[in-house]
Amino acid sequence: MSQPSKPQGRRFQLPEHLKVYQGVWVIIEQERGQVHSVSWELVGEARKLADKLGVEVAAVVLGAEGPDLNRICGESFGFGADVVYKVTHPCLKDYRTDPYSKVMTEVVNTYKPEIVLLGATTLGRDLAGAIATTLNTGLTADCTELDIYAENRSLAATRPTFGGTLLCTIQTLAYRPQMATVRPRVMAMPDRDETRIGRVIEVTPTLVEDEIVTKVLNFIPDSAQNEAQLAFADIIVSAGKGLGKQENMKLVWDLAKVLGAEVGVSRPLVQAGWVGNDRQVGQTGKTVRPKLYIAAGISGAIQHRVGMEKSDLILAINTDPNATIFEFAHYGIVGDALKILPALTEAFAKKLSVNRLAS
Ligand SMILES: Cc1cc2nc3c(=O)[nH]c(=O)nc-3n(C[C@H](O)[C@H](O)[C@H](O)COP(=O)(O)OP(=O)(O)OC[C@H]3O[C@@H](n4cnc5c(N)ncnc54)[C@H](O)[C@@H]3O)c2cc1C
């Protein structure tokens, strides 16, 4: 009888043949010519990682040949890419897991990037999981921070864990590429430089429509597209349990209307049925990054904080001077939100109408 093979144990060293993997890639998410903004946020982040590694940033643009794809290639350079892999085939016109993951697996195996980033969107999560499996490599999902670990040049991908009470940093030590998804608005949008140019590498994969089991029969626009768009709002007025009762939400809506803002909430308000879960900010809700986030009657629990702490400016209103939210808000008002919200609404209404008249 043959001896059972010795357990190999875990590999923590990068095998020699994987050391040739180089460059930071972002898979650009586009549908019908519209690029998801998270892709540009990731190109900006990829630029920082690549500069630390001394390598190039590549954008991978997949789709059917046409003017939209050419425009997206140009935009990729503007946001920071050095190289664009333009992968075209009629079968890639609409996103489908099988052709996209097949093609991406082949392109990665051919050109060997060391890091591959995608947005943690519905599409990005689907594609990232599929290709990490076929490539037999590690994927860290829903990251909030990316960096390069100087000691071994590996990607340090940080994400909330244990219900958001801890942040853990994950490294893929012995496999390549290192993959990560990042939620929209977690990373800053880079400035666009329209004068930047770069190299385009055309890739024409072999795909046979008859061999793809999923078929796109029709495109029906999302009926929920008029719902809250928190992730893309410049101003958000958010309410927490400190509002006391549902009727007081009117004060939040009034201020939001004057400011042209979206309304967000903490989780207990969704659980109480005051608003739908598309307005929940936080770990199990939306990640937001507005220019101004007004938090009224919100304590600042970690699960809420991870969804809004990267806002450019946070104004907190809370009766408790020791509320956690004051530890990370830029401005704080210690007081009753039921009095302060209407006062802000009135003040902004006056100020903004003066500005409108003046302009
Ligand atoms: C697995 C898990 C996931 C979670 N995900 C999320 C998430 O995605 N998003 C989220 O928000 N939470 C989430 N939570 C819940 C989170 O832990 C907190 O319970 C929640 O954020 C608290 O909401 P709050 O700040 O509105 O309420 P509280 O913590 O009760 O705070 C209310 C605040 O209002 C203040 N206040 C009271 N009266 C007034 C007044 N009149 N004027 C001004 N201030 C007043 C109080 O001083 C207090 O600071 C999650 C929890 C778990 C376990």
The ligand as an ORCA input file, in Angstrom:
! r2SCAN-3c Opt
* xyz 0 1
  C     -23.862     43.297     12.522
  C     -24.331     44.701     12.727
  C     -24.428     45.540     11.642
  C     -24.844     46.860     11.809
  N     -24.939     47.680     10.717
  C     -25.278     48.971     10.893
  C     -25.313     49.868      9.791
  O     -25.057     49.515      8.647
  N     -25.649     51.145     10.028
  C     -25.972     51.617     11.287
  O     -26.272     52.804     11.423
  N     -25.951     50.780     12.332
  C     -25.631     49.473     12.169
  N     -25.643     48.643     13.236
  C     -26.172     49.162     14.508
  C     -25.154     49.950     15.295
  O     -24.397     49.061     16.099
  C     -25.845     50.966     16.227
  O     -26.751     50.281     17.065
  C     -26.613     52.042     15.470
  O     -25.784     52.657     14.513
  C     -27.083     53.102     16.466
  O     -27.945     53.965     15.829
  P     -28.177     55.434     16.399
  O     -26.875     56.143     16.485
  O     -29.248     56.039     15.566
  O     -28.820     55.141     17.845
  P     -28.189     55.301     19.277
  O     -26.901     54.578     19.391
  O     -29.275     54.939     20.205
  O     -27.849     56.842     19.394
  C     -28.807     57.861     19.452
  C     -28.052     59.152     19.705
  O     -28.951     60.239     19.675
  C     -28.612     61.159     20.704
  N     -29.824     61.928     20.998
  C     -30.896     61.557     21.742
  N     -31.836     62.528     21.685
  C     -31.356     63.503     20.886
  C     -31.862     64.745     20.407
  N     -33.096     65.167     20.752
  N     -31.091     65.509     19.615
  C     -29.841     65.105     19.256
  N     -29.311     63.933     19.671
  C     -30.070     63.137     20.449
  C     -28.099     60.309     21.823
  O     -27.241     61.042     22.668
  C     -27.362     59.212     21.063
  O     -25.995     59.531     20.889
  C     -25.211     47.326     13.092
  C     -25.093     46.477     14.186
  C     -24.667     45.193     14.017
  C     -24.554     44.296     15.206
*
